[in-house]
Amino acid sequence: MEVVTGCTTGQTQEGWTDLENILDRILEVDTNILILKLILTHLIVIFVTLVARRWGEAIGGLLIGLPLTSGPVSVFLAVEQGRHFAAIAANSAMQGLMPVTAFYVTYVYTARRFPWYLSSLFSIILYLVVVAGISVLQIDPLLTTIIVPLVLLAGTLTLGKKVGSAAPISPPAWDLPARMVLATLIVILITTGANTLGSQWSGLLSPFPIFTFVMVTFSHRQGGPTAVRRFIQGVSLGLFSYVAFFLVIRSFIEGSNIWLVYALATLVALLVNGTILGIQLWRKRSVVPDLV
């Protein structure tokens, strides 16, 4: 009896030791990933903001169209939740550009008649309505690949021709810190809530236009509807690189090295964005009058 008890006690202690070691490793990984989230988010926000201030709203909008927050979120999902989860979320992220398009088209047109807070309210409501609609639909990856670029193209054409540049706007001192805080919150919220939300909702919400929302409301208050349209035109073109990024992720993440896939996706997105920028610079002489 004593031998059995001693054996059982020893096995129990070994079991607890193994469990503690596993928990320690999990906590170590989660802590490291959280630190990486915070560092990357802050660096991205600072970079995009400074570039936009230096080279104008159109270039800033083009950069924001890149998956600057959704890209890191996708990496975190692949590491924390697995490759299959990341592939599903990548497809949902592409679908998520449909409500984003609804958001910015609504904002551009409501900005012509309403103040920034009402334009924001209308745009966010329509965004959530479209997200809810997509969440109940089963859109397969092939159909997503066809529909999403067409929706983006329709949204871009709806905005009309390029609007000429205007005098730069001096941002307040709190502008950059506010963007950093908001971006950090949305990245942490989506990635840490992935288990609760599921891969589809994580992907649909990951492209929420948090940078666009912050910057466009400021542009609206300072520069009016013309500044809004100019900025959104850059964003709408930049989103094509977003599609390219997640198309690569969705296609290769489950069968290839994670880091090679994300490196390839980043390269493709930059090539698409650079091509669009080159075309825009070449057609720079095409300018239309301001909105009335």
KAZIRA-V410862 format. One record per pair of residues at least 12 apart in sequence whose C-alpha atoms are under 8 Angstrom apart, sorted by the first residue. I is the first residue (numbers start at 1). J is the second residue. If there is no record, write none. Layout:
BEGIN
i->I j->J
i->I j->J
END
This chain:
BEGIN
i->33 j->76
i->34 j->188
i->37 j->72
i->37 j->184
i->37 j->187
i->37 j->188
i->38 j->184
i->40 j->72
i->41 j->69
i->41 j->180
i->41 j->183
i->41 j->184
i->41 j->187
i->42 j->180
i->42 j->183
i->42 j->184
i->44 j->68
i->44 j->69
i->45 j->176
i->45 j->179
i->45 j->180
i->45 j->183
i->46 j->176
i->46 j->180
i->48 j->60
i->48 j->63
i->48 j->64
i->49 j->176
i->53 j->168
i->56 j->165
i->56 j->168
i->57 j->230
i->57 j->231
i->57 j->234
i->58 j->230
i->58 j->231
i->58 j->232
i->58 j->233
i->58 j->234
i->58 j->235
i->59 j->234
i->60 j->231
i->60 j->234
i->60 j->235
i->61 j->212
i->61 j->231
i->61 j->232
i->61 j->233
i->61 j->234
i->61 j->235
i->61 j->236
i->61 j->238
i->62 j->234
i->62 j->235
i->62 j->236
i->62 j->237
i->62 j->238
i->62 j->239
i->62 j->273
i->62 j->277
i->63 j->235
i->63 j->238
i->63 j->273
i->64 j->211
i->64 j->212
i->64 j->235
i->64 j->238
i->65 j->234
i->65 j->235
i->65 j->236
i->65 j->237
i->65 j->238
i->65 j->239
i->65 j->240
i->65 j->241
i->65 j->242
i->66 j->238
i->66 j->239
i->66 j->241
i->66 j->242
i->66 j->269
i->66 j->273
i->67 j->207
i->67 j->241
i->67 j->242
i->67 j->245
i->69 j->183
i->69 j->187
i->69 j->206
i->69 j->207
i->70 j->93
i->70 j->206
i->70 j->207
i->73 j->187
i->73 j->190
i->73 j->191
i->73 j->206
i->74 j->86
i->74 j->89
i->74 j->90
i->75 j->262
i->76 j->191
i->77 j->191
i->77 j->194
i->78 j->258
i->83 j->253
i->83 j->254
i->84 j->253
i->84 j->254
i->85 j->199
i->86 j->199
i->86 j->250
i->86 j->253
i->87 j->249
i->87 j->250
i->87 j->251
i->87 j->253
i->87 j->254
i->88 j->199
i->88 j->200
i->88 j->203
i->88 j->250
i->89 j->199
i->89 j->200
i->89 j->201
i->89 j->202
i->89 j->203
i->89 j->204
i->90 j->203
i->90 j->246
i->90 j->247
i->90 j->249
i->90 j->250
i->91 j->141
i->91 j->144
i->91 j->203
i->91 j->246
i->91 j->247
i->91 j->250
i->92 j->199
i->92 j->200
i->92 j->201
i->92 j->202
i->92 j->203
i->92 j->204
i->93 j->202
i->93 j->203
i->93 j->204
i->93 j->205
i->93 j->206
i->93 j->207
i->93 j->246
i->94 j->144
i->94 j->145
i->94 j->148
i->94 j->203
i->94 j->204
i->94 j->242
i->94 j->243
i->94 j->246
i->94 j->247
i->95 j->134
i->95 j->144
i->95 j->148
i->95 j->204
i->96 j->131
i->96 j->203
i->96 j->204
i->96 j->205
i->96 j->206
i->96 j->207
i->96 j->208
i->97 j->148
i->97 j->152
i->97 j->207
i->97 j->239
i->98 j->130
i->98 j->148
i->98 j->151
i->98 j->152
i->99 j->126
i->99 j->127
i->99 j->128
i->99 j->130
i->99 j->131
i->100 j->127
i->100 j->207
i->100 j->208
i->100 j->209
i->101 j->151
i->101 j->152
i->101 j->155
i->101 j->236
i->102 j->123
i->102 j->126
i->102 j->127
i->102 j->130
i->102 j->155
i->103 j->123
i->103 j->124
i->103 j->126
i->103 j->127
i->104 j->123
i->104 j->232
i->105 j->155
i->105 j->158
i->105 j->159
i->106 j->119
i->106 j->122
i->106 j->123
i->106 j->126
i->107 j->119
i->107 j->120
i->107 j->122
i->107 j->123
i->108 j->159
i->108 j->225
i->108 j->228
i->108 j->229
i->108 j->232
i->110 j->122
i->111 j->220
i->111 j->224
i->111 j->225
i->111 j->228
i->112 j->225
i->112 j->291
i->112 j->292
i->115 j->220
i->115 j->221
i->116 j->217
i->116 j->220
i->116 j->221
i->117 j->217
i->120 j->213
i->120 j->217
i->131 j->204
i->131 j->205
i->135 j->200
i->135 j->201
i->135 j->204
i->145 j->247
i->148 j->243
i->149 j->240
i->149 j->243
i->152 j->236
i->152 j->239
i->152 j->240
i->155 j->236
i->156 j->233
i->156 j->236
i->156 j->237
i->159 j->229
i->159 j->233
i->161 j->286
i->161 j->287
i->161 j->288
i->162 j->230
i->162 j->233
i->162 j->286
i->162 j->287
i->162 j->288
i->163 j->226
i->163 j->229
i->163 j->230
i->163 j->287
i->163 j->288
i->163 j->289
i->163 j->290
i->164 j->230
i->164 j->287
i->164 j->288
i->164 j->289
i->164 j->290
i->165 j->230
i->166 j->227
i->169 j->219
i->169 j->222
i->169 j->223
i->179 j->211
i->179 j->214
i->182 j->210
i->183 j->210
i->183 j->211
i->186 j->210
i->190 j->202
i->190 j->205
i->190 j->206
i->212 j->232
i->212 j->235
i->216 j->228
i->216 j->231
i->216 j->232
i->225 j->291
i->226 j->290
i->226 j->291
i->237 j->276
i->238 j->273
i->238 j->276
i->240 j->272
i->240 j->273
i->241 j->268
i->241 j->269
i->241 j->270
i->241 j->271
i->241 j->272
i->241 j->273
i->242 j->269
i->244 j->265
i->244 j->268
i->244 j->269
i->244 j->272
i->245 j->265
i->245 j->266
i->245 j->268
i->245 j->269
i->246 j->265
i->248 j->261
i->248 j->264
i->248 j->265
i->249 j->261
i->249 j->262
i->249 j->265
END
